[in-house]
Amino acid sequence: MSKTVIRNVSLVNESRVTLSDVSICDGVIESVVDAGQGITDGYTVIDGTGKHLFPGVIDDQVHFREPGLTHKGDLTTESRAAVAGGVTSFMEMPNTVPNALTQDLLQEKYDRAAEVSPANYSFFMGVSNDNLQEVLSTDPKRVCGIKIFMGSSTGNMLVDNPNTLEAVFAESGLLIATHCEYEPIVRANSEKFLKEYRDSLRPEHHPLIRSEEACYRSSSFAAELAAKHNSRLHILHISTGKEVSLFRNDIPRTAKKLTSEACIHHLWFSDQDYATKGNFIKWNPAVKTASDREMIWQGLLDGRIDVVATDHAPHTLEEKQKPYKDAPSGGPLIQHSLLAMLDFYHQGKISLEGIADKMSHAVADIFNIHKRGYIRPGYYADLVLVDLNDPTTVTRESLLYKCRWSPFEGHTFKSTVVSTFVNGNLVYDRGQLNDNTRGMRLTFDR
């Protein structure tokens, strides 16, 4: 029987910061008591003095690139980077090669994660214009949701058939997650800018091509479909201030049918950063203006935007160094997402309790994840111990991504991830990974 107690730690959980002892027994949180009151006999004791303990981060949108794109990243490398960053659970997207458009292909991803991932995992079922029956056979208790690309993606995953969209929203009882960009507007903008600038197109043009209009047109359409069919819709990576107006904060999030996500890059960068970062902050949807960033922050803080994630999407350094029009969109973020949010805490933009809420509690609530996302007796012991006053400098040598680059390279975060526990197992501790443990498949109370 494995027993651990973390003593005298500042516990960040459920809108409070309390000095506590947290005990773990066989992978589950056994007790949460006042500091100094925890049992120590027979337990491995970890001194949490001066440190903060958060529920493990749950990232609801990642692209780990396996199968088919493993020169960019894979389930082994990216999940190791995840736990080094305090991310204990992830939900991975279906636009791998082949696309996860059948139940058999989806199961193959689960089987592979069970073999190699130190973090807990779930995988979205993909939607195409012609796989409706496969989508409708997805088990809501064992799969996080279904993913619709209402904008271009890898392979056969742009869903632009109105009959398919209507059927999915009308007939699926699962959470529907959407990438929202209106493809006709993006294509028209691309043709216009390519004709005008030809080979002198630059990353600064990206938010003008993948414009506010393209995002809002698609997001508002998805919201209308969800309202029409009373569907459960979660819109990913909000990138414009205009889109924030689509969401509510006057009802509890557990009662919401329409929820939303903000990503680290849309909270950190703006179009002013293209001049120095170039393709390294080229994402779809695009990083937009400082005004958009501020409105996204307002939505996050007032409850209209529910969760914070990464859209972690690695490409090789060689791919990202190509000219703008040839460079792919996306980048790696998962190793530093919690540290980035803690920097925002140090700047006074968000509280520690707010970070725990947006990166753990809210994700668990929105996806109905079974016994995760909170530090409660009886819940799985997914925990991250941080030191708010021990800086972390991002160097290429410190990166665990297969692609070995980061848009944060050279930045010094004010905090550090000390230790990460997944199901009570110490999988990361002071720079060292334990490769002998594996995460669990997430399940859902639906």
N, C-alpha and C positions, 0 to 999 in steps of 0.2 A: 504494500500500500504506500503510495507516494504522498507525502505531506509536506507542505511549505507554508510558512507564515511570513508576510511582509509587514514589518513592524514600524510604527511611528512615521507613517507616510501621509502626506497631504493627498487625500482621496478626492478626485474630481469626478462627481457622479450625481446625476439627478438634481441639477441646479444648485449644488452645494459643494463647498470645499471644506472637508473635515479632517482633523488629525485622527488617523485610524490604524488599526491592525486588520489585515485581511488574510484569512487562512484559506488554504486550498487543500482539498483531499481528493485524490484519484481524478484529477482533471476538472473538478467542479468547485465553485466557491462554497466554502463550508460556513464561514461566518464573517461578518463585518462588524467590528466592535470598536469602542474608543481606544485610542492609543494606549499601550501598556496593559491592556486587558486580554490580549490574545494568548492562547495556550502555546507554549513553546516546547514542552516535553515531547520528544519523538518527532519534532518538526525540524526541517531545514529552515533556519532563520535568515532572512534577508533584511538588512537594516535600510529602511527607507528614509532615514533622517535627512531633511533638506531636499527631498525629491517629491515629485508628484506622480500619482498613479491614475491613469486614465483607462477607461474601457478600450479594448483594442479597436483600432480604426477598421471600419467596414467600407471598402471602396466598391461602389455599385457600378463602376464603368471602367473596365480595363480591356486592353488588347494585348494578349501575351504571345500571339503570333503562331501558336502551334495548334494544328498541323499546317504544313505547307509554306510557311514564311519564316522558318526557324533560323535563317541567316540574320534576321533582325532581333529575335528574342525567342524564348521558349518558356514552357511552364516551369522548368527547373530554375533558370536564371532569374526570371522576373518575379517568381514567388519568393525566392531568397532575398531579392532586393526589397520586396514588400515587407517581410518581417523585420528586416534591418531598419525599416522606416516606421515601425510600429503598426503596420497594417496586418491584421490577423485574419481577415476574411476578404475575399474578392469575388466579384461577379464579372465573368468574361464574356466578350461579345462574339457573335457567330460569323463574322466576316473573315474567317480563316480560309485555307485552301485544302480540301474543298470546304465550301460554306456549310455551316451546320444547319442544314435544311431538312434533315430527316431524323427520326428518333434514333436510328442506328448510329449516325454520324455524331449526334449529340452525346450518346452514351460512350462513344470512343473517347471523347474529351474527358468525361468523368473518370473513365478507367485510367487514363494517362495521369490525371491529376492525383488520383489515389496512389499512384506509384511514386510520384516525384515531389509533390508540393508540401512544403512545411506549413503553409497557411491553409485555412479552411477555404472552400471553393464552391461556387455555383456557376452555371453556364446558361446564357440565354438561348432560347430556341429562335432560329432565324425565320423570317418571313420573306417569301418571294412572291411574284405574281401568280405562281402556279403550285403552291404546296399547302393549300388551305387545310386539307384533311390531316396532314402531318402536324400542323400547328395545333389543330383542335384536339389532337390526342395527347398533348403535353400534360404531364401530371403536375397540378398546381402545388402539391405538397412537397415535391422534390426538385422543382425547377423554379428559379427566381422570377422568370417572366419571359415574354416574347419580345423580340426586337424588330422594329420596322425602320428601315432607312428610307425616310421621305426626302432623300437627297442621295447623290451618287455614292457608291461604295465599291468594295472589291467583289468581282464576279456578278452573279445574278441576284443582287440584293436590293437594287432600286425598285421600290414598290410604287408604281405610278398608275396601276390599273384601278380605276375608281370602284369597280365591282369587288375586287379583292379587298381594298381598304374597308369598304362598307361591311363586307362579310366578316372580316377579322374583328372590327369594332363591335359588330352586332352579336357575334356568336361565341367569341372567346371570353371565358370567365377569368382569364389570367390578367395580371398586371401587364400592360402594354407600355414598353419604353420606346421612345422615338428619337431619331436624329432628324431634326427639322430644318431643311433648307429647300426652297422651291426651285427645282431643277431648271425649268424653263428660264427663270430670271438669271440664274447662275450662268447658263449657257449663253444667253444673250449678252450678258456683261463680259463674259470671256471673249466672245467674238469681237465685241466692240473694242476692248482694251488690246487684244492681240493685233487687230487691224491698225490701231493708232500707234502702238508702241513697238510692235514686232519683237525683235530680240532684246529690246531695252526694258522689257517688263521687269519689275522689281518686287520684292516682298511687300513694299509699301502699298502696292496695288491690290493685295490680297483681300483686305476688308472692303474694298470698293467693288470687287468682283463678286465675292460672297457677302453680299450687302445686307444691311439692316432690313431692307424690303424683302429679300429672299428668305431671311429667317422668320420675320413676323408673318409673312404670307403663309408659310408652312405651319408654324406653331399655332396660329389662330385657326387654321383649317383643322389641324389635329384636335384642338380643344373643342371645336364645333362638332366634329364627329363623335368625340367622347360624350359630349353633352346630349347629343341626339340619341345615342344608344345606351346611355348610362354606364359607360365603360370606365374601367380603372386605368387612367393614363398618367404616365410619368415622363415629362419632357426633359431630355438630357441637355447638358452643357448650354445653358442660357448665355447668350453672348451680347445681347442688346438690351438697353434700358427699356425700349418699347415693349419687348416681350414680358417684362416683369409685370406689366399692367394686366396680363392675362390671369394672374393668380390671386388667391384670396388669403387673408390672414384673420378672418373673423369667425372661423370655426376651428375646432381642434384638428390637428393633422391626421389623427386616426379616423376622422370622419370625412376627410377630403377624398374626392374622386379624381381630382386633378392636382398633381404635385410636380415639383421641379427640382433641378439640380444646377448648382454652379460648380465650375471647375477651377482648380488652382491657377491655371494660366490666365483665365479671364478675370480673376481677382488680383493678380500680381502685375501683369503686363498691360500695356496699351499700345496703340498704333505708333506712338513716339519711339517705342523700343525696336521697331523694325530697322531703324537706321544702324543700330549696333548689333542686334541679334539676328537679323535677316531671316533665313529659312528655319533657324532653330526655334522660332516661335510661330512658324507656319502651321496652323491647325485648321481643321474644318469642324464647326464654324470658326471663322477668323477671330483673332484678337482685334478688338475694335477701339473706339475712342476712350479717352480718360473719362469722359462724361458717361459713356456706357458702363464703364467699370464702376464708377461711383453709384450709379443707379442699381447695378447688380448687388453691390454691397448693401445699399439701403434695403433692397428686397430680402437679402439674406438675414439682415438684422431684425427686420420687422415681421418675419415669418412668412412672407409670400414665396420666398425660395427656401426649400426645406433642407437640402443636404449639400454637402461639399464632397466632391470626388476628384479624380485626376484625368480621366480619359487617357490614361497611360497608353501610349502607342508608339513604340520604338521603331526607328529606321536606322540603317547603318549611317555612319559618319559620311561615307562616300556618297550615299544617296542624298543626304541633306546638303552636301556641298555643291550639288549640281546647280545650274542656273535656275532661277525661280520657277519658270514654267515646267521644268523637268523634275524638280524636287518634290517628293511626296509630302503630304500633310501629316502632322502628328509628331509626338516626341515623348521621351521618358520622364516621368515625374514621381513615381510611387515611392521611391526611396526617401523623398524629402517633402512629401505633402504635409505631414504633421509638423515638421520643423518650420515649414513656410507659414502655417497657421499660427504657430507659436511666435513667430516673428511679428505677425499681425497683433498678437496679444501684447507683445512688448511695445508696439507702436500705439497701443490704446484703442485699436479698431474693434476688438472682440474680446470677450472675457474667456477665461479658462473653461467655465461652465458652458459657454456658448460653443466652444470648440468640441467638447465632449458631446454636446447635443447634436451638432450638425454633422459630425463625422462618425458617430456611433449610434446614439439613441434614436435619432430620426430615421436613419437607414433601417434599423431593426424594426421600427414601428411601421414604416411605409411598406416594407417588403414582408412584414409579419414573420420575421425570422425567429425560429424557435430557440428561446433561452440564450440569446446573445445580445450584445449591444449595451448592456447595463452591468454594473457590479452589484449583484444581488445573490444572496444565498440560494443555492440550487441551480444557478446559471453556470454555463461553461466558463472556465477561468481563462478568458481571452483578455489580456492585460498588457499595458505598456507603461514602463517606468521611465520618466524623463527627468533631466536636470535642467531647469530653466536658466541656469547661470553658468553652464559649461558650453562654450562656443563650438560649433562644428563648421569647418571649412570644407567646401566641396572641391575635391581634386579628382582628376581623372583616375588616379590610382585607387581612390576610395569607392568608386562606382561599381556596383554589382550587376548592372545591366549588361546584357550581351553586347549591346551597341557601344558601350563605354564612352558615352558623352551625355551631357546634361545642359539645359539652358541655364542652370544655376551654377555651372562650373566657375570657380573663382569667388563665389559668394560665401560669406561667413554668416551662418545662422547663429542666433544668440543662445540656442538650446541644443541639447543632444538627446538622442534616444539611448538610454542606458541598457534596458532589458525589455525583451518581448516574450510573453507567455502565450502559447496557443494550446487550448485545452489543458492548461496546467503545466505543460511542458515548457521549459526554458529553452526557446529555440534561438534566441539571440541575446548575447550578453557581452557588453563592453567591446564590441567590434568582432566578436567571435560567433560564428554560426554553428548550431548543432544540427548536423545533417542526418541524424539518426531517428528523427521523429517525422510524422506525417500529419497533415491536417485532416479535417473531416468534411464530408459533404454537408453543406447547409441544408436544413429542412425548414419548412414553412407552415405556420399555423393558419391554414386556410380551409 
